[in-house]
């Protein structure tokens, strides 16, 4: 429990977003010994939900990929209002 809390704190400090995991799902993409797994997640940041999906033969890697995709979407969305204000100010 302590390690998970420390990881959450490190992640929050790195990405400067406080995210809550809402949903986590693993699906098999291909059969066999070198099967690929797909991880789909939903995180919540600032009251909004963002989805991410990752695929890899290692489920931990697929999970990280999915989480990074969702965090990237949250980051882009959080920067959109600032971009809109900058564009409006430059055009005025």
TORLO-556531 format. One record per residue (C-alpha): residue number from 0; residue in three letters; x, y, z. Coordinates in steps of 0.001 Angstrom, whole numbers, plus 500000, padded with zeros to 6 digits. Example, Ala and Ser with C-alpha at 12.3 -4.5 7.8 and 13.67 -1.06 7.14 Angstrom:
<atoms>
+-----+-----+--------+--------+--------+
|   n | res |   east |  north |     up |
+-----+-----+--------+--------+--------+
|   0 | ALA | 512300 | 495500 | 507800 |
|   1 | SER | 513670 | 498940 | 507140 |
+-----+-----+--------+--------+--------+
</atoms>
This chain:
<atoms>
+-----+-----+--------+--------+--------+
|   n | res |   east |  north |     up |
+-----+-----+--------+--------+--------+
|   0 | UNK | 500000 | 500000 | 500000 |
|   1 | UNK | 502830 | 502382 | 500867 |
|   2 | UNK | 504578 | 501668 | 497540 |
|   3 | UNK | 501377 | 502327 | 495562 |
|   4 | UNK | 500829 | 505629 | 497380 |
|   5 | UNK | 504447 | 506655 | 496731 |
|   6 | UNK | 504067 | 505756 | 493043 |
|   7 | UNK | 500884 | 507851 | 492825 |
|   8 | UNK | 502675 | 510818 | 494429 |
|   9 | UNK | 505643 | 510476 | 492048 |
|  10 | UNK | 503323 | 510249 | 489047 |
|  11 | UNK | 501320 | 513292 | 490171 |
|  12 | UNK | 504520 | 515308 | 490634 |
|  13 | UNK | 505810 | 514277 | 487213 |
|  14 | UNK | 502681 | 514938 | 485157 |
|  15 | UNK | 501165 | 517619 | 487387 |
|  16 | UNK | 497734 | 516027 | 486995 |
|  17 | UNK | 495831 | 514260 | 489728 |
|  18 | UNK | 494258 | 511248 | 488030 |
|  19 | UNK | 491938 | 508605 | 489441 |
|  20 | UNK | 491666 | 505213 | 487776 |
|  21 | UNK | 487990 | 504561 | 486979 |
|  22 | UNK | 488175 | 501450 | 484803 |
|  23 | UNK | 490826 | 498839 | 483858 |
|  24 | UNK | 490235 | 496004 | 481389 |
|  25 | UNK | 492546 | 493402 | 479830 |
|  26 | UNK | 491674 | 491615 | 476580 |
|  27 | UNK | 493609 | 489053 | 474543 |
|  28 | UNK | 494378 | 490342 | 471053 |
|  29 | UNK | 496203 | 487319 | 469647 |
|  30 | UNK | 496372 | 483677 | 470809 |
|  31 | UNK | 499463 | 481661 | 471587 |
|  32 | UNK | 502673 | 481826 | 473561 |
|  33 | UNK | 503614 | 485319 | 472297 |
|  34 | UNK | 500068 | 486603 | 472612 |
|  35 | UNK | 499432 | 490300 | 472727 |
|  36 | UNK | 497216 | 491768 | 475377 |
|  37 | UNK | 495247 | 494982 | 475103 |
|  38 | UNK | 494628 | 497134 | 478148 |
|  39 | UNK | 491838 | 499692 | 478137 |
|  40 | UNK | 491596 | 502202 | 480960 |
|  41 | UNK | 489517 | 505191 | 481922 |
|  42 | UNK | 490935 | 507834 | 484245 |
|  43 | UNK | 489275 | 510863 | 485751 |
|  44 | UNK | 491069 | 514213 | 485871 |
|  45 | UNK | 489321 | 517341 | 487071 |
|  46 | UNK | 485877 | 515785 | 486789 |
|  47 | UNK | 486440 | 514677 | 483172 |
|  48 | UNK | 487045 | 511107 | 481993 |
|  49 | UNK | 489771 | 510142 | 479510 |
|  50 | UNK | 490316 | 506780 | 477827 |
|  51 | UNK | 493565 | 505083 | 476925 |
|  52 | UNK | 494476 | 501828 | 475214 |
|  53 | UNK | 497778 | 499990 | 475025 |
|  54 | UNK | 498821 | 496771 | 473306 |
|  55 | UNK | 501940 | 494693 | 474004 |
|  56 | UNK | 503063 | 491141 | 474748 |
|  57 | UNK | 503829 | 492291 | 478307 |
|  58 | UNK | 500666 | 493291 | 480171 |
|  59 | UNK | 502577 | 495744 | 482377 |
|  60 | UNK | 503890 | 497494 | 479257 |
|  61 | UNK | 500396 | 497539 | 477739 |
|  62 | UNK | 499070 | 499038 | 480978 |
|  63 | UNK | 501699 | 501783 | 480987 |
|  64 | UNK | 501002 | 502573 | 477348 |
|  65 | UNK | 497254 | 502852 | 478039 |
|  66 | UNK | 497842 | 505085 | 481050 |
|  67 | UNK | 500182 | 507380 | 479113 |
|  68 | UNK | 497641 | 507730 | 476291 |
|  69 | UNK | 494923 | 508702 | 478779 |
|  70 | UNK | 497250 | 511161 | 480568 |
|  71 | UNK | 498236 | 512727 | 477243 |
|  72 | UNK | 494579 | 513251 | 476389 |
|  73 | UNK | 493960 | 514850 | 479782 |
|  74 | UNK | 497005 | 517099 | 479382 |
|  75 | UNK | 495956 | 518248 | 475912 |
|  76 | UNK | 492435 | 518962 | 477152 |
|  77 | UNK | 493750 | 520943 | 480133 |
|  78 | UNK | 495876 | 523105 | 477825 |
|  79 | UNK | 493075 | 523799 | 475332 |
|  80 | UNK | 491555 | 526786 | 477218 |
|  81 | UNK | 494975 | 528481 | 477477 |
|  82 | UNK | 495552 | 527977 | 473737 |
|  83 | UNK | 492128 | 529409 | 472936 |
|  84 | UNK | 492830 | 532510 | 475069 |
|  85 | UNK | 496258 | 532981 | 473429 |
|  86 | UNK | 494778 | 532635 | 469939 |
|  87 | UNK | 492001 | 535093 | 470745 |
|  88 | UNK | 494476 | 537614 | 472218 |
|  89 | UNK | 496795 | 537321 | 469197 |
|  90 | UNK | 493905 | 537854 | 466794 |
|  91 | UNK | 492456 | 540831 | 468666 |
+-----+-----+--------+--------+--------+
</atoms>
